[in-house]
């Protein structure tokens, strides 16, 4: 059994998303869908703030002398809704197992 409040919330969101996908498929076959049920995409990125102006993408391997230089991470504020981190790796989450796998990969 999984523990943790965040894991429980994410698992519930994924369950609801699967239900919305099922209802969408039924609707395409002629059934009606309840209002407010839309399929959503869930993604995960992991960022470490090393110093005030140094960011590290936890899903990227560390640069070494044999790899191509990676695009630097940059914080952008495209609108009033918040900030985004440009060049940050992002993975789609389809299941709680995939979430756990990615978290382990980051550390």
C-alpha positions, 0 to 999 in steps of 0.5 A, spaced: 500 500 500 502 506 498 503 512 503 503 519 503 498 524 502 501 527 495 501 520 492 494 519 494 491 525 491 495 524 485 492 517 484 485 519 485 487 524 479 489 519 475 483 515 477 478 520 475 482 522 468 482 514 466 474 515 468 474 521 463 477 518 458 472 512 458 467 517 458 470 520 452 470 514 448 463 512 450 461 519 448 464 518 441 460 512 440 454 516 442 453 516 449 453 523 453 458 525 458 457 529 464 459 536 464 466 537 467 469 531 465 474 532 461 481 528 460 487 532 462 494 530 461 499 530 468 506 531 467 512 531 472 518 535 472 523 536 478 528 542 479 533 543 484 535 550 486 542 549 488 544 556 489 540 563 488 541 563 481 543 556 479 538 551 477 539 543 476 534 539 472 533 532 476 532 528 470 538 530 466 544 527 467 550 531 469 554 534 464 561 531 463 566 532 458 564 527 453 556 530 452 554 535 448 552 542 453 545 542 455 541 548 454 541 552 461 535 552 465 531 559 465 526 562 469 520 565 465 514 569 467 510 569 460 504 571 464 500 573 470 499 566 472 506 564 474 513 562 472 515 557 468 522 554 467 525 553 460 528 547 458 526 543 464 525 536 462 518 534 463 515 527 463 507 525 462 504 521 468 500 515 466 500 511 472 502 512 480 507 506 478 510 511 473 510 517 478 514 512 483 519 510 477 520 517 475 522 520 482 527 514 483 530 516 477 531 523 479 534 521 486 
